[in-house]
Amino acid sequence: MIIRKRLFIFLLLLQLTCFSQVQNDNSATQSNLQDQKAEAIVTRAIEAVGGNGYLNVRTVVGRGLFTAYQEGMSQLPAKFVDYIVYPDKERTEFTGSGIRTIQTNSGEKGWVYDGATKTLKDMKPAQIEDFRRGMRTSMENLLHGWWRKEGATLSYVGRREAGLARRNETVRLTYPDGFWIEYEFGAKDGIPAKVIYKHSRKKADSDETEEITEEDRLAQPIIIDGITAPFVIDHFMNGNQTSRINYESIEYNRALADSLFTKPENIKSLK
């Protein structure tokens, strides 16, 4: 009787172990399939925006209008010229009401020229962090695969409603520190449509922090030199629109001098 009981218990444990192993195998298989789907969506998006032509872009020069929003109301637009050298250099010049402002980043450094006060200063750590977050959350970071060097992982989220008879495929990029970004692409055409992420920031006049959700909505895709880019980008914070970028022109792979991103010795030598 003791042997029979032991044999029964042994067979029961063996069955439970096999069942658990099957569940784990099925879970791993399902996870692999989801990861493969996410990679396929990104691959399709790369082809949709220009394939190798897009991946071979090294510099971008964009011109247009930048409009800030306050409490849902658009403010006076400012002209801008944006110079980018991938993966981590950017200089943006704003001109509005006769005042010129320049914000420039190069790797972990940055500087700002304020035309209103005629001052030239290094960027503060918070401004550098904003730039790093902007690069980290950009569609270019996802499609070019720069995120792989930071050990981030890609996963499939699912489909979302995106208007009348429209849906977006959604993938999520998660970094080792827990920071994540979700990217949406048109289910029919694979064109980039939206970027969503959350982060914490310090409240004004307080030591408390708050979590905010930021979102870029990409619209009016236009093909230039075989590369598709959104000519309108609306930015939202906690559901409220804070800005709009309207591109008037975009140039690719134009030669840009390193001096463009180097902080000048003084205002007089500013170009």
C-alpha positions in Angstrom: 0.0 0.0 0.0 2.8 2.4 0.9 4.6 1.7 -2.4 1.3 2.2 -4.4 0.7 5.6 -2.6 4.2 6.7 -3.3 3.9 5.7 -6.9 0.6 7.6 -7.2 2.1 10.7 -5.6 5.1 10.4 -7.9 2.9 10.2 -11.0 0.8 13.2 -9.8 3.9 15.3 -9.3 5.2 14.3 -12.7 2.0 15.3 -14.3 2.0 18.7 -12.5 5.6 19.3 -13.6 4.9 18.4 -17.2 1.8 20.7 -17.1 3.8 23.6 -15.7 6.5 23.0 -18.3 3.9 23.1 -21.1 2.4 26.3 -19.7 5.9 27.9 -19.5 6.7 26.8 -23.0 3.4 28.1 -24.4 4.0 31.4 -22.6 7.5 31.7 -24.0 6.3 30.9 -27.5 3.5 33.5 -27.2 6.0 36.1 -26.0 8.4 35.3 -28.9 5.6 35.7 -31.4 4.6 39.0 -29.9 8.2 40.2 -30.1 8.5 39.1 -33.7 5.3 41.0 -34.5 6.7 44.2 -32.9 9.9 43.8 -35.0 7.8 43.3 -38.1 5.8 46.4 -37.5 9.0 48.5 -37.1 10.5 46.9 -40.3 7.3 47.7 -42.2 7.5 51.3 -40.9 11.0 51.7 -42.1 10.0 50.7 -45.6 7.0 53.0 -45.4 9.2 56.0 -44.7 11.8 55.3 -47.3 13.7 52.1 -46.5 17.5 52.3 -47.0 17.1 55.9 -48.2 15.6 56.8 -44.8 18.3 54.9 -42.9 21.1 56.6 -44.8 20.0 60.1 -43.8 22.8 61.7 -41.8 21.6 65.3 -41.6 18.3 67.1 -41.7 17.5 70.8 -42.2 13.9 71.8 -41.5 12.2 75.2 -41.8 8.8 76.3 -40.8 6.6 77.8 -38.1 6.5 76.9 -34.4 3.3 77.8 -32.5 2.9 77.5 -28.7 -0.5 76.9 -27.1 -1.6 78.2 -23.7 -4.9 77.0 -22.2 -5.9 75.7 -25.6 -5.3 79.0 -27.4 -2.6 79.3 -30.1 0.0 82.1 -29.6 1.8 84.1 -32.3 3.9 81.7 -34.4 7.7 82.0 -34.7 9.8 81.0 -37.6 12.4 78.3 -37.0 15.3 76.6 -38.7 16.3 73.3 -37.3 19.7 71.6 -38.0 20.2 68.0 -37.1 23.2 65.7 -37.3 22.4 62.2 -36.3 22.4 60.8 -33.7 22.9 63.6 -31.1 23.4 67.0 -32.5 20.7 69.6 -33.0 20.6 73.4 -33.4 17.2 75.2 -33.5 16.9 78.9 -34.3 13.7 80.7 -33.5 12.8 84.2 -34.8 9.7 85.9 -33.6 8.8 89.6 -33.0 12.2 90.5 -34.3 14.0 88.4 -31.6 16.3 85.6 -32.4 16.8 82.6 -30.0 19.1 79.7 -30.5 19.1 76.3 -28.7 22.0 74.0 -29.5 22.8 70.5 -28.2 25.8 68.3 -29.0 26.0 65.0 -27.0 25.9 65.8 -23.3 26.5 69.5 -23.8 24.4 72.4 -24.9 24.1 76.2 -25.0 21.4 78.9 -25.5 21.5 82.3 -27.0 18.6 84.5 -25.8 18.1 87.4 -28.2 15.7 89.2 -25.8 18.4 89.6 -23.1 21.4 89.3 -25.3 22.9 86.5 -23.3 24.8 83.4 -24.2 24.8 80.6 -21.6 25.4 76.9 -21.1 22.3 74.8 -20.9 21.2 73.8 -17.4 21.1 70.1 -16.5 17.3 70.1 -16.7 17.5 71.4 -20.3 20.1 68.8 -21.2 17.8 66.1 -19.7 14.9 67.4 -21.8 17.0 67.0 -25.0 18.1 63.5 -24.0 14.5 62.6 -23.4 13.5 64.1 -26.8 16.2 62.0 -28.5 15.2 58.9 -26.6 11.5 59.2 -27.4 11.9 60.2 -31.1 10.6 58.1 -33.9 14.1 58.3 -35.4 15.5 56.5 -32.3 13.1 53.7 -32.8 13.4 53.3 -36.5 17.2 53.7 -36.6 17.6 51.2 -33.8 19.8 53.4 -31.6 17.9 52.1 -28.6 19.5 48.7 -28.9 22.8 50.1 -27.6 21.0 51.1 -24.3 19.6 47.6 -23.8 15.9 48.6 -24.4 13.4 45.9 -25.4 10.6 46.0 -28.0 7.2 44.5 -27.4 3.8 44.4 -29.2 1.0 46.3 -27.5 -1.9 45.8 -29.9 -4.2 47.8 -32.2 -5.9 51.1 -31.2 -8.7 53.1 -32.7 -7.3 56.1 -34.7 -10.4 57.7 -36.1 -13.2 56.6 -38.4 -12.5 53.2 -39.9 -8.8 53.6 -38.9 -6.6 51.7 -36.5 -3.0 51.9 -35.4 -0.6 49.1 -34.6 1.2 49.9 -31.3 4.6 48.8 -30.1 6.4 49.7 -26.8 10.0 50.4 -26.2 11.1 49.7 -22.6 14.5 50.7 -21.1 16.3 49.0 -18.3 15.5 51.9 -16.0 11.7 51.3 -16.6 11.2 54.3 -18.8 8.9 53.4 -21.8 7.6 54.9 -25.0 4.7 53.7 -27.2 4.8 54.2 -30.9 1.7 53.9 -33.2 1.7 53.2 -36.9 -1.1 53.1 -39.4 -2.4 49.6 -39.7 -3.0 50.0 -43.4 0.1 51.9 -44.5 2.6 51.5 -41.7 3.2 55.3 -41.6 4.3 56.7 -38.1 1.3 58.3 -36.4 1.9 58.9 -32.7 4.4 58.8 -29.9 3.3 58.5 -26.2 5.4 58.4 -23.0 5.2 59.3 -19.3 7.7 60.8 -17.0 8.0 62.7 -13.7 8.8 66.4 -13.3 9.1 68.8 -10.4 6.0 71.0 -9.8 6.5 74.7 -10.1 7.3 76.4 -6.7 7.2 73.1 -4.9 9.5 70.1 -4.0 6.8 67.7 -5.1 6.9 65.8 -8.4 4.1 64.9 -10.7 3.7 62.3 -13.5 2.8 63.7 -16.9 1.9 62.1 -20.1 3.3 63.6 -23.3 2.2 62.8 -26.8 3.2 63.7 -30.4 0.7 63.3 -33.1 2.2 63.1 -36.6 0.2 64.3 -39.6 0.4 65.4 -43.2 3.1 62.9 -44.4 4.9 64.3 -47.4 7.5 62.5 -49.6 10.7 64.4 -50.3 13.6 62.6 -52.1 11.9 59.3 -51.5 11.6 59.9 -47.7 8.3 60.3 -46.0 8.1 62.8 -43.1 5.2 64.4 -41.1 4.9 68.1 -42.0 2.7 68.8 -38.9 3.5 67.6 -35.4 1.1 68.5 -32.6 2.4 68.0 -29.0 0.1 67.3 -26.1 0.7 67.3 -22.3 -1.8 65.5 -20.1 -4.3 65.7 -23.0 -3.8 69.5 -23.6 -2.1 70.8 -26.7 1.1 72.7 -26.0 2.6 73.3 -29.4 2.4 72.7 -33.2 5.2 72.4 -35.7 4.4 73.3 -39.3 7.3 72.4 -41.7 7.6 74.4 -44.9 10.6 72.6 -46.2 13.0 69.7 -45.3 16.4 69.0 -46.8 18.3 65.7 -46.3 22.0 65.0 -46.2 23.1 68.6 -46.6 26.7 69.2 -45.4 26.7 70.9 -42.0 29.8 72.3 -40.4 30.8 71.3 -36.8 31.1 74.9 -36.0 27.4 75.2 -36.2 27.0 73.3 -33.0 30.1 74.7 -31.2 29.4 77.4 -28.5 30.9 80.7 -29.7 33.3 82.5 -27.5 31.1 85.5 -27.3 27.9 87.1 -28.8 29.9 89.0 -31.4 31.2 85.8 -32.9 27.7 84.2 -33.0 26.6 83.1 -36.5 
